[in-house]
Amino acid sequence: MMRRQREPAAETLRLGQDRLRLRPWAGDAGTGLLILLTPGAAVSDSIASAAIEAAAGRGYHRLRTSALSGIESEPFIRAGFEPCQVLALLSRPIANGLPKPNSSVAIRRARRRDRPSVLAVDNAAFEPFWQLDEDGLRDALRATPFRRFRVARHDADSAPAGYAISGRSGPTGYLQRLAISPSQQGQGVGAALVIDGLRWMARWGAAHAWVNTPQHNTGALRLYERLGFEQVSPGLQVLEMNLGQ
Ligand SMILES: CC(C)(COP(=O)(O)OP(=O)(O)OC[C@H]1O[C@@H](n2cnc3c(N)ncnc32)[C@H](O)[C@@H]1OP(=O)(O)O)[C@@H](O)C(=O)NCCC(=O)NCCS
């Protein structure tokens, strides 16, 4: 197998209306991550093939997509990708009885200088497949036109116990990312951050909130369902293709 010397730079692939971002997978420079920059619809078969060609040309030996809906998956399945992770998709209306905030958890805006400790929390909380690096954190923050990036602490001096990124696009809210340090889990920090995000979405008139999580992440599913989310079928999937290099 060819060994990569240097990590390839992130780039944007454009063809007609379609745009895909190609960058190294966090912690695995030999795997490329393809992110749909025009989500909600299927890209053309031509850009799916062009992405495979570009990734092979950059020396990636494997290509993975971000989490895709059924319709978004179609051109990639036709191009030879296969499912590698299944995600549950959950939604709740915002108007109906938002839970009360928990005043014992201190939540404040995340600053640029919080990013290293946010990434440390993220990497401790998630299994390697789902861990973010700096680029991934930036992508999560840029994924929607409006965002709320918060850290939670037990007191002002302690390191962040957890963080959340929420996003809004028109009437739709998204819980983009949520992670709590393993030693701080089970104390209501995750719920407090989700409620903070939902209340922000409500203030700006969002009608629905959406979140996804790996189907096997029973802890997160329980938390979201306790806070009024319901699973929507079908869910999402991450697709993968070996490029044979
Ligand atoms: C999923 C995750 C965000 C939950 O965060 P958390 O802070 O542990 O969540 P909470 O403490 O609010 O709720 C978890 C449980 O603790 C219980 N709990 C809440 N407050 C509590 C308190 N003060 N004392 C004891 N238990 C408490 C809740 O009842 C809940 O119980 P349940 O498991 O029966 O539902 C966290 O486990 C995590 O970061 N996991 C890894 C990353 C991840 O999965 N992220 C989200 C999916 S993409």
Ligand as a Chemical Component Dictionary entry (heavy atoms), coordinates in Angstrom:
data_LIG
# 
_chem_comp.id                   LIG 
_chem_comp.type                 NON-POLYMER 
_chem_comp.pdbx_formal_charge   0 
_chem_comp.three_letter_code    LIG 
# 
loop_
_chem_comp_atom.comp_id 
_chem_comp_atom.atom_id 
_chem_comp_atom.alt_atom_id 
_chem_comp_atom.type_symbol 
_chem_comp_atom.charge 
_chem_comp_atom.model_Cartn_x 
_chem_comp_atom.model_Cartn_y 
_chem_comp_atom.model_Cartn_z 
_chem_comp_atom.pdbx_ordinal 
LIG C1  C1  C 0 -24.774 11.366 25.083 1  
LIG C2  C2  C 0 -24.161 12.426 26.021 2  
LIG C3  C3  C 0 -24.052 13.739 25.271 3  
LIG C4  C4  C 0 -25.090 12.590 27.225 4  
LIG O1  O1  O 0 -24.566 13.612 28.070 5  
LIG P1  P1  P 0 -24.760 13.545 29.666 6  
LIG O2  O2  O 0 -24.249 14.813 30.238 7  
LIG O3  O3  O 0 -24.210 12.288 30.192 8  
LIG O4  O4  O 0 -26.350 13.520 29.725 9  
LIG P2  P2  P 0 -27.252 13.788 30.990 10 
LIG O5  O5  O 0 -26.463 13.679 32.251 11 
LIG O6  O6  O 0 -27.969 15.059 30.766 12 
LIG O7  O7  O 0 -28.257 12.587 30.889 13 
LIG C5  C5  C 0 -27.729 11.249 30.919 14 
LIG C6  C6  C 0 -28.310 10.462 32.087 15 
LIG O8  O8  O 0 -27.902 11.027 33.327 16 
LIG C7  C7  C 0 -29.036 11.196 34.179 17 
LIG N1  N1  N 0 -28.835 12.400 34.972 18 
LIG C8  C8  C 0 -29.117 13.650 34.601 19 
LIG N2  N2  N 0 -28.824 14.502 35.619 20 
LIG C9  C9  C 0 -28.318 13.760 36.603 21 
LIG C10 C10 C 0 -27.806 14.051 37.897 22 
LIG N3  N3  N 0 -27.787 15.311 38.359 23 
LIG N4  N4  N 0 -27.333 13.034 38.640 24 
LIG C11 C11 C 0 -27.367 11.761 38.172 25 
LIG N5  N5  N 0 -27.837 11.434 36.958 26 
LIG C12 C12 C 0 -28.316 12.406 36.201 27 
LIG C13 C13 C 0 -30.160 11.387 33.240 28 
LIG O9  O9  O 0 -31.393 11.009 33.866 29 
LIG C14 C14 C 0 -29.801 10.473 32.133 30 
LIG O10 O10 O 0 -30.236 9.183  32.456 31 
LIG P3  P3  P 0 -30.609 8.139  31.315 32 
LIG O11 O11 O 0 -29.279 7.641  30.822 33 
LIG O12 O12 O 0 -31.384 7.091  32.022 34 
LIG O13 O13 O 0 -31.363 8.878  30.258 35 
LIG C15 C15 C 0 -22.783 11.986 26.539 36 
LIG O14 O14 O 0 -22.900 10.694 27.070 37 
LIG C16 C16 C 0 -21.681 11.981 25.493 38 
LIG O15 O15 O 0 -20.977 12.964 25.325 39 
LIG N6  N6  N 0 -21.519 10.833 24.788 40 
LIG C17 C17 C 0 -20.479 10.669 23.784 41 
LIG C18 C18 C 0 -20.691 11.587 22.608 42 
LIG C19 C19 C 0 -22.093 11.511 22.070 43 
LIG O16 O16 O 0 -22.665 10.450 22.013 44 
LIG N7  N7  N 0 -22.649 12.680 21.669 45 
LIG C20 C20 C 0 -24.017 12.819 21.230 46 
LIG C21 C21 C 0 -24.393 12.029 20.058 47 
LIG S1  S1  S 0 -23.853 12.628 18.508 48 
# 
loop_
_chem_comp_bond.comp_id 
_chem_comp_bond.atom_id_1 
_chem_comp_bond.atom_id_2 
_chem_comp_bond.value_order 
_chem_comp_bond.pdbx_ordinal 
LIG C1  C2  SING 1  
LIG C2  C3  SING 2  
LIG C2  C4  SING 3  
LIG C2  C15 SING 4  
LIG C4  O1  SING 5  
LIG O1  P1  SING 6  
LIG P1  O2  DOUB 7  
LIG P1  O3  SING 8  
LIG P1  O4  SING 9  
LIG O4  P2  SING 10 
LIG P2  O5  DOUB 11 
LIG P2  O6  SING 12 
LIG P2  O7  SING 13 
LIG O7  C5  SING 14 
LIG C5  C6  SING 15 
LIG C6  O8  SING 16 
LIG C6  C14 SING 17 
LIG O8  C7  SING 18 
LIG C7  N1  SING 19 
LIG C7  C13 SING 20 
LIG N1  C8  SING 21 
LIG N1  C12 SING 22 
LIG C8  N2  DOUB 23 
LIG N2  C9  SING 24 
LIG C9  C10 SING 25 
LIG C9  C12 DOUB 26 
LIG C10 N3  SING 27 
LIG C10 N4  DOUB 28 
LIG N4  C11 SING 29 
LIG C11 N5  DOUB 30 
LIG N5  C12 SING 31 
LIG C13 O9  SING 32 
LIG C13 C14 SING 33 
LIG C14 O10 SING 34 
LIG O10 P3  SING 35 
LIG P3  O11 DOUB 36 
LIG P3  O12 SING 37 
LIG P3  O13 SING 38 
LIG C15 O14 SING 39 
LIG C15 C16 SING 40 
LIG C16 O15 DOUB 41 
LIG C16 N6  SING 42 
LIG N6  C17 SING 43 
LIG C17 C18 SING 44 
LIG C18 C19 SING 45 
LIG C19 O16 DOUB 46 
LIG C19 N7  SING 47 
LIG N7  C20 SING 48 
LIG C20 C21 SING 49 
LIG C21 S1  SING 50 
# 
